[in-house]
Amino acid sequence: MHRAVDNYRPVGWIKDWFMSQESGKRNGIFGVVAALLGVFIALAIVEFALGALKPRIDPAGRMDEGFILYDERLGWKLAPGWEGQHEHHDFSVRYGVNSLGFRGEALDFARPGSVMFLGDSFTFGLGVNDDEVFTRLLSEKTGRNVLNAGVPGYANDQQLMLLEKLTDYRPAEVVWMVYLGNDLLDNGEAFPLQAAHGKPFYSLSAGQELALNNVPVPLRPKPESVRSRSVQSEILGEFDPYQRWQTWIDGVALGRVINQWAGIDVEGLRAHIQAHSGPKVELFMALVERGQSLVESAGGTLKVVLLPGQGYTRGESIPAVYQGVMSEMLEARLEGAGLPVLNLTDDLSGQENAAALFHPNEGHFNPQGHRWLAEMLAKAPMFQGMFRSM
């Protein structure tokens, strides 16, 4: 009996129990570490996928050579008589440029009673074939001679300078298409934000007089100080619409996706834009009012269309807030100056699946978008009588 008790070792099973507990803890810690490592690997894979996809889609695509020529007064122009292909991840289209340097038939510019659209790449119709552009659709639908004087990349200051020549054709109506995405940001600048070419620009004197600068336009590379700027950086300036943690993750692709979901300080951004856009709005109004004087001197009338872009369809994003605020400010100022204005922001936001009107990666209107634009213009009260149905 005593020998049996002597052989009994209670410490052994206690030790085994503690060892099993320690092993369980180690397994638990290992499980947590493994789970965190799995999440990290998954995030890394998502980040790699988002980053790897972007370089494969060239924002500009590939254009046949010779589309753009240097111009010492305007910065650049379309090559007269050019015809070629534009290949992009989103489309494959052909453009034709007439002998005057615009899209459409050259002889149409000499016909009386025409309606001329002045603008940038959205007016030109980047991303669609010649017969898909809204100006062609309007001409076919209404029987009016509709001219397309859009030049890709032009800001409002270049468009005004071009208008000085275009009034020689004596159009009955000029419709100035103002792209809300970046037109006002490029006004008053020697280099546009999204093009590599230098440009002329106007500044306002203390007496609110327009002064032309940078002509002849120097043929030199875009400086690094300008290349580092973007539409978003120019909209925001010193304002940060994100919370601190959002700013920290905004430098990676996955972080930007999360930030789109988390949202921004919309009211703060609206107040910032309203407070800091005054000089750009004043310059824009001076440009448009001079354009109105030019058109009326040639016997025509000027109307303005405020055209939102793809960014306006992205909920409460930075470009959507900016375009919304600018459309409100410009509409109020244009109406106050007695200029007829059509603001298409409400029409676009009221469109079911508005994003489907744009090329998803390239960003310009697709054929469906040009049909929508033609329809909006044809039925707008401001254009009743201008675009009478056949």
C-alpha positions as CSV (number, residue, x, y, z in Angstrom):
1,M,0.0,0.0,0.0
2,H,2.8,2.4,0.9
3,R,4.7,1.4,-2.2
4,A,1.6,2.2,-4.4
5,V,1.4,5.6,-2.8
6,D,5.1,6.2,-3.3
7,N,4.8,5.3,-7.0
8,Y,2.0,7.9,-7.5
9,R,3.3,11.2,-8.9
10,P,0.6,14.0,-8.9
11,V,3.1,16.5,-10.3
12,G,3.3,14.6,-13.6
13,W,-0.3,15.0,-14.6
14,I,-0.3,18.6,-13.4
15,K,2.7,19.3,-15.6
16,D,1.0,17.6,-18.5
17,W,-2.1,19.7,-18.0
18,F,-0.1,23.0,-18.0
19,M,1.9,21.9,-21.0
20,S,-1.4,21.2,-22.9
21,Q,-2.6,24.7,-21.9
22,E,0.6,26.3,-23.1
23,S,0.3,24.3,-26.4
24,G,-3.3,25.5,-26.8
25,K,-2.2,29.1,-26.3
26,R,0.6,28.6,-28.8
27,N,-1.8,27.1,-31.3
28,G,-4.2,30.0,-30.7
29,I,-1.5,32.6,-31.2
30,F,-0.3,30.7,-34.3
31,G,-3.9,30.7,-35.6
32,V,-4.2,34.5,-35.1
33,V,-0.9,35.1,-36.7
34,A,-1.8,32.9,-39.6
35,A,-5.1,34.6,-40.1
36,L,-3.5,38.1,-40.0
37,L,-0.8,36.8,-42.4
38,G,-3.6,35.5,-44.7
39,V,-5.4,38.9,-44.6
40,F,-2.1,40.7,-45.3
41,I,-1.4,38.4,-48.3
42,A,-4.9,38.8,-49.6
43,L,-4.7,42.6,-49.4
44,A,-1.3,42.5,-51.1
45,I,-2.8,40.4,-53.9
46,V,-5.7,42.9,-54.3
47,E,-3.2,45.8,-54.2
48,F,-1.0,44.1,-56.8
49,A,-4.1,43.4,-59.0
50,L,-5.3,47.0,-58.8
51,G,-1.8,48.3,-59.5
52,A,-1.1,45.8,-62.3
53,L,-4.3,46.5,-64.1
54,K,-3.7,50.3,-64.4
55,P,-0.5,50.3,-66.4
56,R,-2.1,48.1,-69.1
57,I,-4.6,50.8,-69.9
58,D,-2.9,53.8,-71.4
59,P,-5.1,56.8,-70.6
60,A,-4.6,58.3,-74.1
61,G,-4.3,55.1,-76.1
62,R,-2.5,55.1,-79.4
63,M,-3.2,57.7,-82.1
64,D,-1.9,57.6,-85.7
65,E,0.8,60.2,-86.1
66,G,0.2,63.8,-87.2
67,F,-3.1,64.6,-85.5
68,I,-1.7,67.6,-83.6
69,L,0.5,70.4,-85.0
70,Y,2.3,73.1,-83.1
71,D,0.8,76.6,-83.5
72,E,2.6,79.7,-82.2
73,R,-0.6,81.5,-81.4
74,L,-2.9,78.8,-80.0
75,G,-0.3,76.3,-78.8
76,W,-1.5,73.6,-81.0
77,K,-4.1,72.8,-83.6
78,L,-5.6,69.9,-85.6
79,A,-3.7,69.0,-88.7
80,P,-5.8,70.1,-91.8
81,G,-6.8,67.1,-93.9
82,W,-5.6,64.5,-91.3
83,E,-7.4,61.2,-91.1
84,G,-6.4,58.3,-88.9
85,Q,-7.1,55.7,-86.3
86,H,-7.4,56.0,-82.5
87,E,-6.9,52.8,-80.6
88,H,-7.7,52.5,-76.9
89,H,-8.6,49.8,-74.4
90,D,-12.2,51.1,-74.6
91,F,-12.6,51.7,-78.4
92,S,-11.2,51.7,-81.9
93,V,-12.4,54.7,-83.9
94,R,-11.4,56.9,-86.9
95,Y,-11.3,60.7,-87.1
96,G,-11.3,62.9,-90.1
97,V,-10.1,66.5,-90.0
98,N,-11.2,68.8,-92.8
99,S,-9.0,71.3,-94.7
100,L,-9.9,74.0,-92.1
101,G,-8.7,72.0,-89.2
102,F,-12.0,70.9,-87.8
103,R,-14.3,67.8,-87.7
104,G,-16.9,67.7,-90.4
105,E,-17.2,68.9,-94.0
106,A,-15.2,72.1,-94.8
107,L,-17.8,73.4,-97.1
108,D,-20.4,73.4,-94.3
109,F,-18.5,76.3,-92.7
110,A,-19.4,78.6,-95.6
111,R,-23.1,77.9,-95.4
112,P,-25.3,80.7,-93.9
113,G,-27.4,80.2,-90.8
114,S,-25.2,77.6,-89.2
115,V,-25.0,76.6,-85.6
116,M,-21.4,76.3,-84.4
117,F,-20.3,74.4,-81.3
118,L,-17.1,75.7,-79.6
119,G,-15.3,73.5,-77.1
120,D,-12.7,70.9,-76.3
121,S,-12.3,67.1,-76.7
122,F,-15.9,66.5,-75.5
123,T,-17.2,68.7,-78.3
124,F,-14.8,67.3,-80.9
125,G,-16.0,63.8,-79.9
126,L,-12.8,62.0,-78.8
127,G,-13.6,58.3,-78.6
128,V,-16.3,58.1,-81.3
129,N,-16.4,57.9,-85.1
130,D,-17.3,60.8,-87.2
131,D,-20.9,59.8,-87.7
132,E,-21.4,59.2,-84.0
133,V,-20.6,62.8,-82.8
134,F,-23.5,64.7,-81.3
135,T,-23.1,67.6,-83.8
136,R,-23.6,65.1,-86.7
137,L,-26.6,63.6,-84.9
138,L,-28.1,67.1,-84.4
139,S,-27.6,68.0,-88.0
140,E,-29.2,64.8,-89.2
141,K,-32.1,65.1,-86.8
142,T,-33.0,68.8,-87.2
143,G,-31.9,69.7,-90.7
144,R,-29.7,72.6,-89.4
145,N,-26.1,73.1,-90.5
146,V,-24.3,72.2,-87.3
147,L,-20.6,72.9,-87.2
148,N,-18.1,71.3,-84.8
149,A,-15.2,73.6,-83.8
150,G,-14.1,71.5,-80.9
151,V,-10.3,71.1,-80.4
152,P,-9.0,68.5,-77.9
153,G,-7.3,70.0,-74.9
154,Y,-8.3,73.6,-75.5
155,A,-9.2,75.7,-72.4
156,N,-11.6,78.6,-72.6
157,D,-8.8,81.1,-73.3
158,Q,-7.7,79.2,-76.4
159,Q,-11.4,78.8,-77.4
160,L,-11.8,82.5,-77.2
161,M,-8.8,83.1,-79.4
162,L,-10.1,80.5,-81.9
163,L,-13.5,82.3,-81.9
164,E,-11.9,85.4,-83.2
165,K,-11.2,83.6,-86.4
166,L,-14.4,81.5,-86.5
167,T,-16.6,84.6,-86.5
168,D,-15.4,85.1,-90.1
169,Y,-17.7,82.3,-91.0
170,R,-20.6,84.3,-89.6
171,P,-22.5,81.6,-87.8
172,A,-26.1,82.5,-86.8
173,E,-25.6,80.8,-83.4
174,V,-22.5,79.9,-81.4
175,V,-22.8,77.4,-78.6
176,W,-19.9,77.5,-76.1
177,M,-19.5,74.0,-74.5
178,V,-17.8,74.5,-71.1
179,Y,-16.5,71.3,-69.7
180,L,-16.8,71.4,-66.0
181,G,-14.1,68.9,-65.3
182,N,-11.0,71.1,-65.9
183,D,-11.7,74.1,-68.2
184,L,-11.6,76.7,-65.5
185,L,-8.5,75.1,-63.9
186,D,-6.6,75.5,-67.2
187,N,-7.6,79.1,-67.8
188,G,-4.9,81.5,-67.0
189,E,-2.2,78.9,-67.1
190,A,0.8,78.5,-69.5
191,F,0.5,74.7,-69.5
192,P,-2.8,72.7,-69.2
193,L,-3.0,70.0,-66.5
194,Q,-3.7,67.1,-68.8
195,A,-1.7,68.0,-72.0
196,A,2.0,68.2,-72.7
197,H,1.8,71.3,-74.9
198,G,2.3,75.0,-73.8
199,K,-0.6,77.4,-74.4
200,P,-1.5,81.1,-74.5
201,F,-3.4,82.5,-71.5
202,Y,-5.2,85.6,-70.4
203,S,-4.9,87.4,-67.2
204,L,-7.1,90.1,-65.6
205,S,-5.6,93.4,-64.8
206,A,-6.6,95.5,-61.7
207,G,-9.1,97.2,-63.9
208,Q,-10.6,93.8,-65.0
209,E,-9.2,94.1,-68.5
210,L,-8.0,91.0,-70.3
211,A,-4.3,90.8,-71.1
212,L,-2.9,88.1,-73.5
213,N,0.2,86.3,-72.3
214,N,2.7,83.6,-73.6
215,V,2.3,84.5,-77.3
216,P,4.1,83.3,-79.3
217,V,3.8,80.1,-77.4
218,P,7.3,78.7,-76.5
219,L,8.0,75.3,-78.0
220,R,9.5,73.8,-74.8
221,P,8.8,70.8,-72.6
222,K,6.4,70.9,-69.7
223,P,8.3,71.8,-66.5
224,E,8.4,69.3,-63.7
225,S,6.7,71.8,-61.4
226,V,3.7,71.7,-63.6
227,R,3.8,67.9,-64.4
228,S,3.5,67.2,-60.7
229,R,0.1,69.0,-60.6
230,S,-3.2,67.3,-61.2
231,V,-6.9,68.2,-61.5
232,Q,-7.4,66.9,-57.9
233,S,-4.4,68.8,-56.5
234,E,-5.6,72.0,-58.1
235,I,-9.2,71.5,-56.7
236,L,-8.0,70.7,-53.2
237,G,-5.0,73.1,-52.8
238,E,-4.3,73.0,-49.0
239,F,-7.7,71.5,-48.1
240,D,-7.8,67.9,-47.0
241,P,-11.2,66.3,-47.4
242,Y,-10.2,63.0,-45.7
243,Q,-9.9,61.9,-42.1
244,R,-6.3,61.3,-40.9
245,W,-6.5,57.5,-41.5
246,Q,-7.9,58.1,-45.0
247,T,-5.0,60.4,-45.9
248,W,-2.6,57.7,-44.7
249,I,-4.0,55.0,-47.0
250,D,-4.6,57.2,-50.0
251,G,-1.2,56.5,-51.4
252,V,-2.0,52.9,-52.4
253,A,-4.6,51.7,-54.9
254,L,-6.6,49.7,-52.4
255,G,-6.6,52.7,-50.0
256,R,-8.1,54.9,-52.7
257,V,-10.9,52.3,-53.2
258,I,-11.6,52.3,-49.5
259,N,-11.6,56.1,-49.4
260,Q,-14.2,56.1,-52.2
261,W,-16.4,53.9,-50.0
262,A,-15.7,55.8,-46.8
263,G,-16.5,59.2,-48.3
264,I,-15.1,62.7,-47.9
265,D,-16.0,65.9,-46.0
266,V,-18.4,67.1,-48.7
267,E,-19.6,70.3,-47.0
268,G,-16.1,71.3,-46.1
269,L,-15.0,70.7,-49.7
270,R,-18.0,72.7,-51.1
271,A,-17.1,75.6,-48.8
272,H,-13.4,75.4,-49.9
273,I,-14.3,75.5,-53.6
274,Q,-16.7,78.4,-53.2
275,A,-14.1,80.4,-51.2
276,H,-11.2,79.8,-53.5
277,S,-12.7,79.8,-57.0
278,G,-13.5,83.5,-57.3
279,P,-10.5,84.5,-59.4
280,K,-11.1,81.6,-61.9
281,V,-14.8,82.5,-62.2
282,E,-14.0,86.2,-62.8
283,L,-11.5,85.3,-65.5
284,F,-14.0,82.9,-67.1
285,M,-16.7,85.5,-67.1
286,A,-14.4,88.1,-68.8
287,L,-13.5,85.5,-71.5
288,V,-17.2,84.6,-72.2
289,E,-18.3,88.3,-72.2
290,R,-15.6,89.1,-74.8
291,G,-16.8,86.1,-76.8
292,Q,-20.3,87.4,-76.7
293,S,-19.2,90.7,-78.0
294,L,-17.3,89.0,-80.9
295,V,-20.3,86.9,-81.9
296,E,-22.8,89.7,-81.7
297,S,-20.5,91.9,-83.8
298,A,-20.6,89.3,-86.5
299,G,-24.4,89.2,-86.4
300,G,-24.9,86.1,-84.3
301,T,-25.9,85.1,-80.8
302,L,-24.0,83.2,-78.1
303,K,-25.3,80.5,-75.8
304,V,-23.4,78.6,-73.1
305,V,-23.7,74.9,-72.1
306,L,-22.2,73.7,-68.8
307,L,-21.2,70.1,-69.5
308,P,-20.4,67.7,-66.6
309,G,-18.0,64.8,-67.2
310,Q,-17.6,61.3,-66.0
311,G,-16.4,62.4,-62.6
312,Y,-19.8,63.9,-61.9
313,T,-21.3,60.4,-61.9
314,R,-19.1,59.2,-59.0
315,G,-21.3,60.0,-56.1
316,E,-19.9,62.4,-53.5
317,S,-16.4,62.3,-54.9
318,I,-13.9,65.2,-55.2
319,P,-14.6,65.7,-59.0
320,A,-18.4,65.3,-58.5
321,V,-18.5,68.0,-55.7
322,Y,-16.2,70.3,-57.7
323,Q,-18.3,70.1,-60.9
324,G,-21.5,70.5,-58.9
325,V,-20.3,73.6,-57.1
326,M,-18.8,75.2,-60.3
327,S,-22.0,74.5,-62.3
328,E,-24.0,76.4,-59.6
329,M,-21.5,79.3,-59.5
330,L,-21.2,79.7,-63.3
331,E,-24.9,79.3,-64.0
332,A,-25.7,82.1,-61.5
333,R,-23.1,84.4,-62.9
334,L,-24.0,83.7,-66.6
335,E,-27.7,84.3,-65.9
336,G,-26.8,87.5,-64.0
337,A,-24.9,88.7,-67.0
338,G,-27.9,88.0,-69.3
339,L,-26.3,85.1,-71.1
340,P,-28.4,82.1,-72.1
341,V,-27.1,79.1,-70.2
342,L,-28.0,75.4,-70.1
343,N,-26.7,73.5,-67.1
344,L,-26.7,69.7,-67.8
345,T,-25.7,68.5,-64.4
346,D,-29.2,67.8,-63.2
347,D,-30.0,66.0,-66.5
348,L,-27.0,63.8,-66.1
349,S,-27.6,63.0,-62.4
350,G,-31.2,62.2,-63.3
351,Q,-30.1,59.7,-65.9
352,E,-30.4,56.1,-65.0
353,N,-26.9,54.5,-65.0
354,A,-25.3,57.8,-66.1
355,A,-21.9,56.1,-66.0
356,A,-22.9,54.0,-69.0
357,L,-22.7,57.2,-71.1
358,F,-18.9,57.3,-70.8
359,H,-16.0,55.1,-71.9
360,P,-15.2,53.5,-68.5
361,N,-11.4,53.9,-68.6
362,E,-10.8,56.7,-71.1
363,G,-13.6,58.9,-69.7
364,H,-15.1,60.7,-72.8
365,F,-18.6,60.2,-74.0
366,N,-19.3,56.9,-75.9
367,P,-21.8,56.7,-78.7
368,Q,-24.6,56.3,-76.2
369,G,-23.4,59.5,-74.5
370,H,-23.4,61.5,-77.7
371,R,-26.9,60.4,-78.4
372,W,-27.9,61.5,-74.9
373,L,-26.2,64.9,-75.4
374,A,-27.9,65.4,-78.8
375,E,-31.2,64.6,-77.3
376,M,-30.7,67.0,-74.3
377,L,-29.7,69.8,-76.6
378,A,-32.5,69.3,-79.1
379,K,-35.3,69.4,-76.4
380,A,-33.9,72.1,-74.2
381,P,-36.1,75.2,-74.1
382,M,-33.1,77.4,-74.7
383,F,-32.7,75.8,-78.1
384,Q,-36.3,75.6,-79.2
385,G,-36.4,77.1,-82.7
386,M,-32.7,76.5,-83.1
387,F,-33.1,72.8,-83.5
388,R,-36.5,72.3,-85.0
389,S,-37.3,68.7,-85.8
390,M,-37.7,67.8,-89.5
